[in-house]
Amino acid sequence: MGDVIVVALSADKIVSESRGPGRPKFPWRQRASMLLSFAPVHRVHENHYHSSVAALGLFRPALYVKG
C-alpha cells in the first residue's frame, strides 16, 4: 500500500512520563530493532514528543495508521 513504511516509536523518556516508573520494559534501541526485523518496515523514527504530529509534519505520509 506504500513505498516505504516508517514507524514513529516513542522515546524512552516519553514512555516513562506517560506510562509511569518501570516503563518502557525494553529500551528504545531494542524495541526499534524488533520492529526493523519485520520485512515491511523500512525505518524506525525516535519520537521525542507526546504526540505524533511532529513526525507527521516531518514525513508527510500519504497514509497514517495509529496503533
Buried (B, 14 or more C-beta within 10 A) or exposed (E): EEEEBBBBBBBBEBBBEEEEEEEBEEEBEEBBEEEEEEEEBEEBBBBEEEEBEBBEEEBEBEEEEEE
